[in-house]
Amino acid sequence: MKAVLRDRIRGCVVGAAVGDALGMSLEFGPKIPPTALVREMASKRLPAGTFTDDTEMALALSESLLAHQPLDPADLADRFVAWVRCNPPDVGIHTGSVLGRIAAGEPWDQVAENVLRTRPNSAGNGSMMRCWPVAVAYWDDLDLLVSESKLQSRVTHPHPDCVEGCAFVNSAIYYLFRGLLPAEAIARAMTHANLSPEMQDRIRSAPQRPREALENSGWVQHAVESVIWGIRTWDSFEEIVVQVANLGNDADTSAAIVGALAGAAFGLSAIPERWLAKLHGEWPLRSGTIWRTEDLISLADRLADTN
């Protein structure tokens, strides 16, 4: 593997966790004025530099991919259930509800079918925040990347916007790994996902949206809008992630998603050292295990080298 590709793959993995950790202290808060942007990882409900459930669920997906390729959705569901049983400090309401039913003994596919039938408008961003391990594991196989991106979403988020949104994000990562500029990567990625007309409109119009109009909520379409606005408007890893995190509301999730994209575009070498030094998080499935930047780099290499 060429060094530049390896750097981008590592940048995707670490960038997602960095965005998550930077956005953590801004989650559920107001949009920060452009003259007072928060540029440093700060403490809030967790110590400064700590990643959240966004990255923890991605780690569970990563471990499932390392154990099973193609992806085994039953194994992934079991790993998510084991994670949530460790009482992590942050679990999305929709995700917690779905995993609670799986933990009670319902098969994952039956739960997904019931969720889609009884809550047809439940389209949160919880599967998109964690989808990047699929892009890394299948960096050289676009067909599998697309199908497995959709499958991992269906385990907890079966709404079409969530399923196709994951395929879109990971397809964009695929093209960013290959050095395409964000605008071209996004355009090509749109051809690999059966996006709703509304989602397509949000993606196309996002670069022109005024900052004050971005809601950045937990709705998957709002997350996509914020992410595309960030990576199409700004031209460095740091500025992209800072700008999206400072939109407030669901700051950690949108920043994690755009961090994966920006990391794929600019590489690990473009991520500020001060953030790399502070980044950390406990992995609940192995009590006392603290993940740091070097562990995420190792994970990126292991995932990328599985094929």
LINMO-V260973 format. One record per residue. N is the residue number from 1. SS is DSSP state (H for helix, E for strand, - for the rest). PHI is phi as a letter, one per 30 degrees, with the letter a starting at -180 (* if undefined). NEAR is the number of other C-alpha atoms within 10 Angstrom. Layout:
BEGIN
n	ss	phi	near
N	SS	PHI	NEAR
N	SS	PHI	NEAR
END
This chain:
BEGIN
n	ss	phi	near
1	-	*	7
2	-	d	6
3	H	e	8
4	H	d	16
5	H	d	18
6	H	e	19
7	H	d	22
8	H	d	30
9	H	d	33
10	H	d	26
11	H	d	31
12	H	d	34
13	H	d	31
14	H	d	31
15	H	d	35
16	H	d	31
17	H	d	34
18	H	d	33
19	H	d	36
20	H	e	34
21	H	d	35
22	H	d	31
23	H	d	35
24	H	e	30
25	-	d	26
26	-	c	24
27	-	d	23
28	-	i	17
29	-	c	13
30	-	d	13
31	-	d	21
32	-	d	15
33	-	e	12
34	H	e	11
35	H	d	6
36	H	b	8
37	-	e	14
38	-	d	18
39	-	c	16
40	-	b	16
41	-	d	23
42	-	b	19
43	-	d	15
44	-	b	12
45	-	d	12
46	-	b	15
47	-	d	16
48	-	e	18
49	-	j	27
50	E	d	27
51	-	d	27
52	-	c	24
53	H	d	23
54	H	e	28
55	H	d	28
56	H	d	22
57	H	d	23
58	H	d	23
59	H	d	21
60	H	d	24
61	H	d	25
62	H	d	24
63	H	d	17
64	H	d	23
65	H	d	22
66	H	d	19
67	H	c	14
68	-	b	13
69	-	b	14
70	-	d	12
71	-	d	20
72	-	c	15
73	H	d	21
74	H	d	15
75	H	d	18
76	H	d	23
77	H	d	24
78	H	d	17
79	H	d	19
80	H	d	26
81	H	d	20
82	H	e	16
83	H	d	21
84	H	d	22
85	-	d	14
86	-	d	13
87	-	h	10
88	-	d	15
89	-	d	10
90	-	b	13
91	-	b	17
92	-	d	14
93	H	d	10
94	H	d	17
95	H	d	17
96	H	d	16
97	H	d	14
98	H	d	22
99	H	d	24
100	H	d	16
101	H	d	15
102	H	d	23
103	H	d	18
104	-	d	9
105	-	j	10
106	-	d	14
107	-	d	14
108	H	e	23
109	H	d	17
110	H	d	13
111	H	d	21
112	H	e	20
113	H	d	15
114	H	d	14
115	H	d	20
116	H	d	18
117	H	d	12
118	H	c	9
119	-	b	11
120	-	d	12
121	-	c	12
122	-	d	17
123	-	b	21
124	E	d	23
125	-	c	30
126	-	d	24
127	-	c	27
128	-	d	31
129	-	d	27
130	-	c	28
131	-	d	28
132	H	e	30
133	H	e	29
134	H	d	28
135	H	d	31
136	H	d	29
137	H	d	24
138	-	c	23
139	-	d	24
140	-	c	15
141	-	b	12
142	H	d	17
143	H	d	12
144	H	d	18
145	H	e	24
146	H	d	25
147	H	d	19
148	H	d	25
149	H	d	30
150	H	d	27
151	H	d	20
152	H	d	24
153	H	d	26
154	H	e	22
155	-	e	26
156	-	b	26
157	-	b	26
158	-	d	26
159	-	e	23
160	H	e	19
161	H	d	24
162	H	d	26
163	H	d	28
164	H	d	26
165	H	d	29
166	H	d	33
167	H	d	32
168	H	d	27
169	H	d	30
170	H	d	33
171	H	d	29
172	H	d	26
173	H	d	30
174	H	e	28
175	H	d	22
176	H	d	27
177	H	e	29
178	-	c	16
179	-	i	17
180	-	d	16
181	-	d	15
182	H	e	22
183	H	d	16
184	H	d	13
185	H	d	21
186	H	d	23
187	H	d	15
188	H	d	17
189	H	d	20
190	H	d	21
191	H	d	11
192	H	c	19
193	-	b	21
194	-	d	16
195	-	d	20
196	-	d	13
197	H	e	9
198	H	d	11
199	H	d	20
200	H	d	16
201	H	d	12
202	H	d	19
203	H	d	22
204	H	d	18
205	H	c	13
206	H	e	23
207	H	d	20
208	H	c	10
209	-	d	14
210	-	d	9
211	H	e	18
212	H	d	9
213	H	d	8
214	-	d	18
215	-	d	18
216	-	h	26
217	-	d	21
218	-	d	19
219	E	d	17
220	H	e	24
221	H	d	23
222	H	d	21
223	H	d	28
224	H	d	26
225	H	e	24
226	H	d	30
227	H	d	31
228	H	d	26
229	H	e	26
230	H	d	27
231	H	d	27
232	H	c	16
233	H	c	16
234	-	c	15
235	-	b	14
236	-	b	16
237	H	e	28
238	H	d	19
239	H	d	16
240	H	e	24
241	H	d	34
242	H	d	23
243	H	d	24
244	H	d	32
245	H	e	37
246	-	d	28
247	-	d	30
248	-	i	25
249	-	h	20
250	-	d	26
251	H	d	32
252	H	d	35
253	H	d	34
254	H	d	36
255	H	d	36
256	H	d	36
257	H	d	33
258	H	d	32
259	H	d	35
260	H	d	35
261	H	d	33
262	H	d	34
263	H	d	33
264	H	d	33
265	H	d	32
266	H	c	24
267	-	i	26
268	H	e	25
269	H	d	14
270	H	c	17
271	-	d	20
272	-	e	12
273	H	d	11
274	H	d	10
275	H	d	20
276	H	d	18
277	H	d	12
278	H	c	19
279	-	d	24
280	E	a	24
281	E	a	22
282	E	d	17
283	-	c	20
284	-	e	17
285	-	d	18
286	-	b	10
287	-	e	9
288	-	i	9
289	-	d	11
290	E	c	12
291	E	c	15
292	E	b	20
293	H	e	21
294	H	d	14
295	H	d	13
296	H	d	19
297	H	d	19
298	H	d	13
299	H	d	21
300	H	e	24
301	H	d	18
302	H	d	15
303	H	d	21
304	H	d	22
305	-	c	14
306	-	d	13
307	-	c	11
END
